[in-house]
């Protein structure tokens, strides 16, 4: 009986806090997650997000990494800290990809090659990501097959072959086409 009373009291307390969270269905989850995070300042790392999504304070340093300005987004609404056109894919590469999942592995490989020429800019972005959260903003509709995912992997220093295999697998899964080119591991035919 005592357990039930405690639960009722805690639910009543939680209902008072519910107004400050997103919805009644998930406010408790958000409250518990917030209480577990140690208060050591801002979160660090690299996140990706569509520029059409609303800016949040947790985004940290917001960087647009597209060569063209996204349609229908004002500079005020974008709330950018930087627009790094040099880290965007070249116009020729972007046009050849044209968001076709079959061309994704080739796009990712060629984009990584283009990024190798921007070592100084990548280094400064990595240093900023060590100090605070960096959010890479993109305008593409596809959440998985876009230039921000490739750039995030490069900034994190992940192996490019593993990333290419994973990206190719996502492209095959997205299209349902098993005839897409497969990448090979070293030492295997």
C-alpha positions in Angstrom: 0.0 0.0 0.0 2.8 2.4 0.8 4.3 1.7 -2.6 1.1 2.8 -4.3 1.0 6.0 -2.4 4.5 6.8 -3.3 3.8 6.3 -7.0 0.8 8.4 -6.9 2.7 11.2 -5.2 5.5 11.0 -7.7 3.0 11.0 -10.6 1.4 14.1 -9.2 4.8 15.7 -9.0 5.6 14.7 -12.5 2.4 16.1 -13.8 3.4 19.5 -12.4 6.6 19.3 -14.4 4.9 18.1 -17.6 4.2 21.6 -18.9 7.9 22.3 -19.4 8.5 19.2 -21.6 7.4 18.3 -25.1 4.3 16.1 -24.6 2.6 14.1 -21.9 3.6 10.8 -23.5 7.3 11.5 -23.4 7.9 14.1 -20.7 9.0 11.6 -18.1 11.6 10.1 -20.4 13.0 13.6 -21.2 13.1 14.4 -17.5 15.0 11.3 -16.6 17.5 11.7 -19.4 18.1 15.3 -18.4 18.7 14.3 -14.8 21.4 11.7 -15.8 23.5 14.0 -17.9 26.4 15.3 -15.8 26.6 19.1 -15.8 30.0 19.6 -17.4 29.1 22.3 -19.9 28.1 21.8 -23.5 27.9 18.5 -25.2 30.8 17.9 -27.7 31.0 16.1 -30.9 29.6 16.3 -34.4 25.9 16.0 -35.3 24.1 16.3 -38.6 20.7 18.0 -39.1 18.5 19.3 -41.9 18.6 23.0 -42.2 14.8 23.0 -42.5 14.6 21.7 -38.9 14.2 24.4 -36.2 17.5 25.5 -34.6 18.0 24.4 -31.0 20.4 25.6 -28.3 21.9 22.1 -28.1 23.1 22.5 -31.8 26.1 24.4 -30.7 28.2 25.7 -33.6 25.9 25.5 -36.7 27.6 25.0 -40.1 26.0 24.9 -43.5 27.9 22.5 -45.8 26.0 22.9 -49.0 27.3 24.8 -52.0 23.9 26.4 -52.8 21.7 28.3 -50.3 18.7 26.2 -49.4 15.4 27.3 -50.9 12.9 29.0 -48.6 15.3 29.5 -45.6 16.1 33.0 -44.5 19.5 33.8 -43.0 17.7 34.7 -39.7 15.8 31.4 -39.6 19.0 29.4 -40.5 20.8 30.8 -37.4 24.2 29.9 -38.9 27.6 30.4 -37.4 29.4 29.6 -40.6 28.7 28.6 -44.2 31.6 26.5 -45.4 31.2 26.3 -49.2 34.7 24.8 -49.5 33.6 21.7 -47.7 30.6 21.1 -50.0 30.8 18.7 -52.9 31.8 20.3 -56.2 29.0 21.3 -58.6 30.1 18.6 -61.0 30.1 15.9 -58.3 26.7 17.0 -57.0 25.2 17.0 -60.5 26.6 13.5 -61.2 25.1 12.1 -58.0 21.7 13.8 -58.3 20.5 11.9 -55.2 20.4 8.6 -57.0 21.1 5.7 -54.5 22.8 3.7 -57.2 25.4 6.3 -57.5 26.0 6.7 -53.8 29.2 4.6 -53.4 30.9 6.5 -56.2 29.8 9.8 -54.8 31.1 9.0 -51.3 34.5 7.9 -52.7 34.9 11.0 -54.9 33.7 13.4 -52.1 36.2 11.9 -49.7 38.9 12.6 -52.3 37.7 16.2 -52.6 37.8 16.6 -48.8 41.4 15.5 -48.7 42.3 18.8 -50.4 40.7 20.8 -47.6 42.9 19.4 -44.7 43.3 22.8 -43.0 39.6 23.5 -42.8 38.9 20.0 -41.6 41.5 20.3 -38.9 39.9 23.6 -37.6 36.5 22.0 -37.6 37.8 19.0 -35.7 39.4 21.3 -33.1 36.1 23.1 -32.6 34.2 19.8 -32.2 36.6 18.9 -29.3 35.6 22.2 -27.6 31.8 22.2 -28.3 29.1 20.5 -30.4 29.3 21.1 -34.1 26.1 20.6 -36.1 26.6 20.0 -39.9 23.5 21.4 -41.7 22.4 20.0 -45.1 19.4 20.6 -47.3 19.0 17.1 -48.9 15.8 15.2 -48.2 17.6 11.8 -47.7 18.8 11.5 -44.1 21.3 8.7 -44.8 22.6 9.4 -48.4 23.9 13.0 -48.2 27.2 14.8 -48.1 26.8 15.5 -44.3 27.1 11.8 -43.4 30.3 11.5 -45.4 31.8 14.7 -43.9 30.9 13.5 -40.4 32.7 10.2 -40.9 35.8 12.1 -42.3 35.8 14.5 -39.3 35.5 11.6 -36.9 38.4 9.9 -38.6 36.6 6.7 -39.4 38.1 4.3 -41.9 36.9 5.3 -45.3 36.6 1.7 -46.6 34.3 0.7 -43.8 32.2 3.8 -44.3 32.0 3.1 -48.0 30.8 -0.5 -47.4 28.2 0.7 -44.9 27.0 3.4 -47.3 26.8 1.0 -50.2 24.8 -1.4 -48.0 22.3 1.4 -47.1 22.0 2.3 -50.8 21.2 -1.3 -51.7 18.7 -1.5 -48.9 17.1 1.8 -49.9 16.6 0.8 -53.5 16.0 -2.9 -53.0 18.5 -3.4 -55.8 21.0 -6.2 -55.1 22.9 -5.5 -58.3 24.5 -2.4 -57.0 28.3 -2.5 -56.9 29.6 -4.1 -53.7 32.9 -2.9 -52.2 35.5 -5.6 -51.4 37.5 -6.0 -48.2 41.2 -6.3 -48.5 42.4 -9.9 -48.9 39.1 -11.2 -50.1 38.1 -11.8 -53.7 
